[in-house]
């Protein structure tokens, strides 16, 4: 295996390293990447796809387009020891483009097991890989968005899940993230559903509170413009999550409870038809709230580029009225909203977007005052079209 060229990608502050290696060496790496990824897309099964035809072509010696990988170690590591990186450093590689080609290569290797000479000739052939070296997570997402426009494009949510899956196994400032497969509920104030956090981050990147129900990558082109505005030298996921957790901890400290219901601190627990949320934690740990928060901060950042998660004055938030009265008013407002809305979930997300925008916009008249933001956010959302 050898490096053929190195180009600087100034957009994502990384080096684009073109290498040539044997199919055998690539598959050794590709299998490790594929096995460790719990969020990997499913393969294309149809026998009529170009991938089924590709098997025959590969055995005939065709040259496939380069597979694209990301390598998260600092620039210069590959040049120092390409062999060691490919053989021993799979944890730092991410497959950006070429999943179906990689799976087809694996199939050919498996299907030629009974033909040693054919298999050896196949595995000895040379292929190309383009590796983005020294790229950070926001750069990986940007390159995923620009590369994955083929037959089975990834959604933004899927790509973010792949990039940030390592956070599922560690704590960030005492925060715990749960995937759906964990079969556990995010009951504690510092415990969140990974799915909800991903939706909130996506709402921030897209500046839209809309739920993630679009599979076509071309529907997410607006994300490219949002990503281009981000400082590519900091981890937006960590900033988003720690800021959201700071907000939830502040709301928890208010001990907001509905006077006629026992508080339930699990947002997944059902509530009565008249009480949308029985506690502050239950109200604000919902997916609608975190998506609205992400969209609101993204919009405020577009209006004023000095706005960031670090500039939000969460410590000085106040409820602005008697706490029980706030919960009563909040639930009455949500009941009104739900009775008017054609699509309740979308209307709730829009309301939370406007609520958080009013809460953190210094010129809103409701700055850092939750009671005022509640009313101003509802008025604003109603004018928009709830």
Secondary structure, DSSP 8 states (H G I E B T S, - for coil): -EEEEEEEETTTTEEEEEEEEEHHHHHHHHHHHHHH-TT-------TTSHHHHHHHHHHTT-----EEEEE-S-TTHHHH-HHHHHHH-GGGEEEEE-HHHHHHHHHHHHHTTT-HHHHHHHHHSEEEEEEEET--HHHHHHHHHHH--STT---HHHHHHHHHGGGGGS-BTTBEEE-GGG-----STTEEEHHHHHHHHHHHHHT----S----GGGGHHHHHHHHTS-TTS-HHHHHHHHHHHHHHHHHHHT-B-TTS-----TTS---SS-S-SBHHHHHTSHHHHHHHHHHHHHHHHH-TT--GGG--GGG-B--S-HHHHHHHHHHHHHHHHHH-SSHHHHHHHHHHHHHHHHH-TTSS-TTBHHHHHHHHHHHHHHHT-
